[in-house]
């Protein structure tokens, strides 16, 4: 009987069925499927049922927010237009799973995208990031760590002018690193993406505002630390452990006066430990074990007042050191393999 009614009347009736239920009627026929995927219908249907839109954040997730991940693209885009048009912070609850829909790129006011209360892997965002995520030109923070995000790192994301914080650690990203043109970036963590591969783009070393850089446990074999690293004068933490990087430890690292934590362990570094590292007065942790280093441990490392953890030997190292140079600073806690921790 319903099929005998005019199309306009059918659409009017269906519009009063909750968006939680109405889309199941797509299975009735191609005609109904066409009705329900019409943008005008989605606008009318959602307008009748949407709660008051959030002003800035999705921290309090409503039922429709969870359904958004499973809706057809037309519903996702209309929902963004009607409900999230002024959204600044997009928080994804751990109970919501699935790919991050391309429709998110229509929320031009977004400043932050993050996972909320994400304690368990496999219960969250998966699949590739939208390749045009860089169209969110106001974006400053992306915090999607410990997710099952796959595919390549979108080049558009690394071209965002205002991006300050990017954490995609412990995901499943793959492919080469794109060029970095996000010159406001202060925090970059891509660690534990074992299928991300090198070489490290030279443009990374020109991000002058970087304070934290972690690429540990990525497959960056053949990459090296260039003298250009001296451009990162704000850098406090550099972790390139287990990356397969080669070459020498550049003396230019010693010009990074703000450096607190340096970890280049488990690589294929060779040559001497540069004495210039003794200029990093704020150094707290120095880890470079399991490389192919040689020569003597520079005596001025023993003058670093803030140092709390040191690990230098191990692997194919052929390192010598004069214990008398360090015993006054490190005391009996300094082991014969130059492993030391302040308790």
DAZI-V514371 format. One record per residue. N is the residue number from 0. RES is the residue in one letter. PHI is phi as a letter, one per 20 degrees, with the letter a starting at -180 (* if undefined). PSI is psi as a letter, one per 40 degrees, with the letter a starting at -180 (NA if undefined). Layout:
n: [N N]
res: [RES RES]
phi: [PHI PHI]
psi: [PSI PSI]
//
This chain:
n: [0 1 2 3 4 5 6 7 8 9 10 11 12 13 14 15 16 17 18 19 20 21 22 23 24 25 26 27 28 29 30 31 32 33 34 35 36 37 38 39 40 41 42 43 44 45 46 47 48 49 50 51 52 53 54 55 56 57 58 59 60 61 62 63 64 65 66 67 68 69 70 71 72 73 74 75 76 77 78 79 80 81 82 83 84 85 86 87 88 89 90 91 92 93 94 95 96 97 98 99 100 101 102 103 104 105 106 107 108 109 110 111 112 113 114 115 116 117 118 119 120 121 122 123 124 125 126 127 128 129 130 131 132 133 134 135 136 137 138 139 140 141 142 143 144 145 146 147 148 149 150 151 152 153 154 155 156 157 158 159 160 161 162 163 164 165 166 167 168 169 170 171 172 173 174 175 176 177 178 179 180 181 182 183 184 185 186 187 188 189 190 191 192 193 194 195 196 197 198 199 200 201 202 203 204 205 206 207 208 209 210 211 212 213 214 215 216 217 218 219 220 221 222 223 224 225 226 227 228 229 230 231 232 233 234 235 236 237 238 239 240 241 242 243 244 245 246 247 248 249 250 251 252 253 254 255 256 257 258 259 260 261 262 263 264 265 266 267 268 269 270 271 272 273 274 275 276 277 278 279 280 281 282 283 284 285 286 287 288 289 290 291 292 293 294 295 296 297 298 299 300 301 302 303 304 305 306 307 308 309 310 311 312 313 314 315 316 317 318 319 320 321 322 323 324 325 326 327 328 329 330 331 332 333 334 335 336 337 338 339 340 341 342]
res: [X X X X X X X X X X X X X X X X X X X X X X X X X X X X X X X X X X X X X X X X X X X X X X X X X X X X X X X X X X X X X X X X X X X X X X X X X X X X X X X X X X X X X X X X X X X X X X X X X X X X X X X X X X X X X X X X X X X X X X X X X X X X X X X X X X X X X X X X X X X X X X X X X X X X X X X X X X X X X X X X X X X X X X X X X X X X X X X X X X X X X X X X X X X X X X X X X X X X X X X X X X X X X X X X X X X X X X X X X X X X X X X X X X X X X X X X X X X X X X X X X X X X X X X X X X X X X X X X X X X X X X X X X X X X X X X X X X X X X X X X X X X X X X X X X X X X X X X X X X X X X X X X X X X X X X X X X X X X X X X X X X X X X X X X X X X X X X X X X X X X X X X]
phi: [* f f e f f g f f f f f f f f e e g g f d f f f f f f f a f f f f f g f e f f f f f f f f f f f c f f f f f f c c d g e f d g f f f f g f d f f g f f f f f f f f e d c f d f d c d d d f f e e c p f f f g f f f e e f e f d b c b e e l e d c f n c b f c m f f g f e f f f e f e f d c c c c f m d d f d n e e f f f f e d f f d f d c c c c f l d c f b n f f f f d c e f e f d c c c d f m d f d f c e f f f f f f f d e f e g d c c c c f l d e d g n f c e e g f g f f e f e f d c c c c f l d m f c n d e f f f g f e e f e f d c c c c f l c c f c n e e f f f f f e e f e g d c c c b f l c d f b n d f g f f f f e f f e f c b c b c e o m d f c d d b e f f f d f f e e m f f e e f e l d b c e e]
psi: [d d d e i i d d d d d d d d d e h i e d d d e e e d e d i d d d d d d e e h d d d d d d d d d e e h i h i i d d i f d g h i d d d d d d d e i i d d d d d d d d d d d f d e h d h h h h i d e h i i i h i d e d e e g e e h d h h i h h f g e h i e f a h i a i i h d f d e e g e e h d h h g f i f i f h i a i h h d d d e e h d e h d h h h f i f a f i i i i h i i h e g e e h d h h h f i f g e e h i a i h h d d d e e g e e h d h h h f i f i g f h e i i h i d e d e e g e e h d h h h f i f e f i a a i h i d e d e e g e e h d h h h f i f a f i a a i h h e d d e e g d e h d h h h f i f a f i i a i h h d e d e e h d e h d h h h d a i b f i g h i i h d d d e d d d d a e e h i d f f h h h h NA]
//
